[in-house]
């Protein structure tokens, strides 16, 4: 089961990390504008 889930799971983790990095960069940008 783990082997068949692995590709989808890693893809999901990639998407989540990409979204997190995008959100953090956006927050930094907004903080820079606010400051």
C-alpha positions as CSV (number, residue, x, y, z in Angstrom):
1,X,0.0,0.0,0.0
2,X,2.7,2.5,0.9
3,X,4.5,2.0,-2.4
4,X,1.4,2.8,-4.4
5,X,0.6,5.8,-2.3
6,X,4.1,7.2,-2.4
7,X,3.9,9.0,-5.8
8,X,0.7,10.8,-5.0
9,X,1.8,11.5,-1.4
10,X,5.1,13.0,-2.5
11,X,3.3,15.1,-5.1
12,X,0.9,16.4,-2.5
13,X,3.8,17.2,-0.2
14,X,5.4,19.1,-3.1
15,X,2.2,21.1,-3.6
16,X,1.8,21.9,0.1
17,X,5.5,23.1,0.4
18,X,5.1,25.2,-2.7
19,X,2.0,26.8,-1.4
20,X,3.6,27.4,2.0
21,X,6.7,29.1,0.4
22,X,4.4,31.2,-1.8
23,X,2.3,32.3,1.3
24,X,5.4,33.1,3.3
25,X,6.9,35.2,0.5
26,X,3.6,37.0,0.1
27,X,3.5,37.7,3.8
28,X,7.1,39.1,3.7
29,X,6.1,41.3,0.8
30,X,3.1,42.6,2.6
31,X,5.1,43.2,5.7
32,X,7.7,45.1,3.7
33,X,4.9,47.3,2.1
34,X,3.3,47.9,5.5
35,X,6.6,48.7,7.1
